[in-house]
């Protein structure tokens, strides 16, 4: 097999499962919290589940991650089908919307911490692998082929799980509706400011795309991407 294709397959093998778990549990977290707060919509359509097939979006879960891998992007990103939530069904719509929105990023934080803990369990068995935790975020190693222990690929998979979940958490906490951070802000701000911010939602994703890909104010380059690396490193090694 061509070395470039082999490396692509290796990257896909290491990154696909952590990304799939991260986006699946993120959406399931929204649905579970909505159910707890009084809205049964997600539960009724089978979205309060850990079955990834219920959450896969052909573009966000498959095409976008594959395109980023093929283009050699320095990070991996994707999304699942949004969980349907009827905020009017919540017992206290404005306040409960905050809990429903925060459940997704909160789930990603829990997954990041659990993944880091499992990294350290592996290091108890294979302490000589500790330098792997200090690889740059999303850096993919060229792993040997035959006769190779599964511990190092597993360690990198868990390390990527930390980084992917931190990326999804921080990205979704950007205070722009319809991202979770925007919904949290709408729920917490005074009503006049809340209503003004809610009006952004129809064009919110266009704003997000512009900020992420064009970064006109330099925020992503100066603060966002370094925050992902810094928080991931802190969760992994303290």
N, C-alpha and C positions, 0 to 999 in steps of 0.2 A: 504494500500500500504506500502511495506517495506520502512523504513525511508531513507535508502540509495538511493533507486530508486526515492522516492519523492523529495529528495534534488537534485538529478540529473535533474529531470524535472524542478525544480525551477530554477536551474542554467541555463538550456537551455532557459527557458522562459525569463529570465532577459538579457541574453547575445546575443541570436540569432538575434533579430531585430537590435540592434546597429551594430553588425558585418555585417549583410546583407546590411544595409544602407551605412556603411563605405566603403565596397569594391565595391558596385554598383556605388556610386557617384564618387569614385576614378577613376574607369575606364571611366565613362561617362565624367568626367572632361578632361581626355586625348583626348577622341573623339571630344568633343566640341572645345577644343583649336586647335586640328589638323584641324578641319573644318574652324575655323577662320583664320588659317595660310595657307590655300590653299589646304589641302588634304581632299578629300571627301570620302575616303575609308570607314572609320568607319560609316559615315552617310549613305552610300549606302547599308551597310549590317545591318542597323538598330541598331547600337550600341551607337548612340548619343541619349540615352533615359534613363529615370529613372526607367524603368521597370526592376526589378531585374531578371526576368526570362531570359532576353536577355544576362545577364552577368554571370549567375551561371556556375561554373565549378564543375562537380560532385566530384572531389577529393578535390580541394581547398576550395570550398564553403560549402561542406557537410561532406565528410569523415574526413578531417583533424580536423575541429572544434569539431566534435563529438568524435573523438579519444582523443583529448586533454581533453575534458570534462570527458570522461570515465576514463582516466588515472589520473584525479585529478590534472592536470597541474595548475600552479599558474597564468597562463595567457591564453588568447584565441587568436588564430591567424587563418588567412585564406586568400584566394585570389580568384579573379574572372578570367574569361577568358580574356587574354590580348586583348586590343582593337587593331585591325590592323591599323597600320600607315605606309604609304609609304613616307619615309622622302624625297625621290626625288621629290615628288609632292609639297612639301612645297615651298613657295616663296623664302625663304632664308634658305636652308636646315640646315646648321650648327647652325645658330642663332635661327631659329624657333624650332629646336629640343629641345633647352633648355626650351622654353616656353611650349611645348607639354609635356615634361617630368615633369616639375615643376607643371603642372596643377593638377596632381593626389595628391601629398602631400599637395599642396595648398588647394585643396578641403577638405582634411582631417583636416587641420588646421581650416578652416572655420566651419566645422561640430563640431569640438571640442569646439570652442568658442560659437557657437550657443547653443550647448547642455549645456554648463556651464551657459549661460544666462538663459536658461529655468529652470535649477536647482534653480537659485536665484528667479525666478518667483514663483516657488513652495514654497520656503521658506518665501516669503511674505505672503502666505496663511497659511502655516504650519511651523512657525518659530522653533517649538520644534524639528523639524527633522534635524536641522543644524548639529548635531554631525555625521550624516551619511556621510557627505562629507569628514570626517577625517578618515574613514575606510582605511586600506591599499589598494593600487591599486589592483583591480580585486578580492578583498576579497568578498566572497558571504555570506550574512547574512542568518541565519535560520529565515525566516519570518513566523509569525503565520498563521494559516489556515483560519478558518471561522471568520466572523465578523471583518474583517480587512480592514482598509481604503486602497484605491488604491494608496494613495499619496506616501507612502514609497517605494513600488516596482517601481513606476514611477520615483522617485528620483534616486534610484539605477540604473535603466535602463539608465537614462541620464548621471549619473556619469560614468557608464561603457562606454557609448558612447564617453565621453571625453577621457578616458584611451585607448580605442581601436583605436580611430582616432590618438591619439598621437603615439601609438605603430606603426601603419601603416605608419604614416608620417616619423618618425625617421628611421624605418627599410628601407623604400624605398629610403631614402636619403643617405644610405650607398654608398660610391663612387665606386661601383663595377658594371660594366655592366653585365647583362641587367637591373639592378635596376634603378630606376629613377635618383638616385644620380650619378650613373655611366654615364648615358646619359647626365646629366647636365654637369658633368666634361668633357666629350668628346666635348661638344659644347663650353665650355669656355676655355679649355686649348689651348696653341699654337699647331699648326698643328702636329709637330713631337711627342709631348707628347700625343696629342689627338689620333693620329693614333696608338701609342703604347698601350694606354689604351683600345682602341676599339678592339684590338686583344684578349683581355681577355674574351670578351663576350661568345664565345663558351663554355668556362669552368667556366663562372662566377657564375652560380647557384651552382656548386659543391663547389666553394670557399665560397659562402654564407652559404651553409649547414654546411661546416666544421667550419666556424667561429661561427655560432649560436649554434651548438650542441656540438662541442668539445672545442670551445673557447680557442685555444692554447696559445694565448698571454694574456688571462685574460681581454681582452677589454670589452667583453659583461658584465661580472660580475662586473667589476670595474667602468665602465662608462655608457654602453648602458642601462641596466636595471634601474640603479638609475636615469638616465636622464628621462626615461619614467615616473617614480613615481614623480620626482621633477617637471617636466614641467606640468604634469597633475594636481598636487596639486596647482601649481601657477595659471594655467588657472581657476581652480575651486574656489580657495579662495584667490588668490593674495599673 
